[in-house]
Structure formats: C-alpha cells, structure tokens
C-alpha cells in the first residue's frame, strides 16, 4: 500500500516504513507524531483512490525520527575574472525527518 501526499508544495510517494524529510515547522512541545491530511492518491489491495483534489477521509500518520535534521551543504561561489572579486557563501537547509507508520484510507 502506498499514498501520494502533499506537504509545503512538494509531493511525496510514501509507504509504511519510509523515512522522508519534510520542511521544518513549529511543533508542539514533546511532539512525537505528525499527521498529513493532504492525501492526493491511495493505492493498495488492487484498487486505487484518486482524489479530486484530495481523497476524502484519508490521512498519513508518521512518527518524528529527528526533529531538526540538516540537509547537505550548498555552496554558492560568485567569481568575476580579472576583477579581484569573489564571494563565497553556503547554506544548509533544516528538515524534520519522519517515518511513516500508518496510511488510513
């Protein structure tokens, strides 16, 4: 069984047990679980439910593995030849790492 969910403008194809990185957000104190209500498609047991745009009554439950995981570092280098001009910056995006525990259709 798998589902396609939408979170922060991105779509994810998830199954039970998958670990995904979602955008960082404010969490309640001592939060252990996240619920994704924007389910676009659910497939399992030979039938497929496609939402228009969302599947009614469907949700995906996930437990929080790491509340503030970091992505890979992206390095930005600007260089102008023969001008003695260089700029070097970097960015490292923060995510919430979750493990999908249940797909409710």
N, C-alpha and C positions, 0 to 999 in steps of 0.2 A: 504494500500500500504506500502511495506517495501523494504529496499535495504540492501545489504551487501557491506560495504566499507572497504578499507584497508588504514591504516594510521600508519606509523612508524613500519611496520612489524606486526601489530595487525589487526584482522578483527573484525568489529562491525556490528551487525544486528540492523538497525535503522528504526524507523517510524517517521512520523511527530509528533513533540511534545516531543520526547525523549530527555533526558539530559544525555550526556555522558562525560567522562573525557578522553581527548587526551593529548599526551605528550606536554610538554612545548616547545615553539618555538619562534623565533623572530617574532614579529608582527609589522606592520606599525603603526605609531603614530595615535592614536584615531581610531583604527580598531574596527569595530562593527560586522563584519561578516567574516566567514571562508567558503571556498569552497573546497569540497573534490571531486577531479576529478577521483580518482581511485575507480570506482564502479564495483564490480565483479558480482552482480546479482541485478535485479529489478523485483519485483513481485507486481502485482496489476491488478484489473479488470479481474481476471480469467486467465491471461496469465503471463508467466514467461520468462524473457530475461536473459540468462546466457552468460556472456562474455567469450571470448577466447583470452586472459585472462580478458580483460576489455570490458564493454558494451560501444559501440560507442555512443557518444553524451550525455551520462548520467552524471549527477553530483548531488551532495547533498549540499544544502546551509544550513548554521547554523549560528545562532547569538551567540555572546560571552556573557555568563552569568557571569562568573568570570574569569578574565584574569590570575590569579595566585592562584588557589585553591591548598590546601595541602591534600595529602593522609594521611592514617593512619601511625602512627609511627611504625617502625620495629626496634625491639631491638635485638642486637647481643651480646651474652654473651659467652665468652670463659673461661673455668674453668678447671684447672688441679688439680686433687685432690692430697693432701699431698705435694704440691709444693709451696704453698703460691703464686700462680699465678692466677690472674683474669684479664680479660679485658672486659669492658662494653662500647659499643658504640651504637648509634642509627642513624636512617636515616628516613627522611620524604620526600617523592617524591613530586615534584610540578607538577601540571597539569593545563590545560586550560579546563574550564567547558563550554560546548556549548549545545545549544538547537537546534534541527533540525527543520528548518522552512519549507523547500520545497525539494521535490525529483523530479528532472527533468529527464525524461526518453526519 
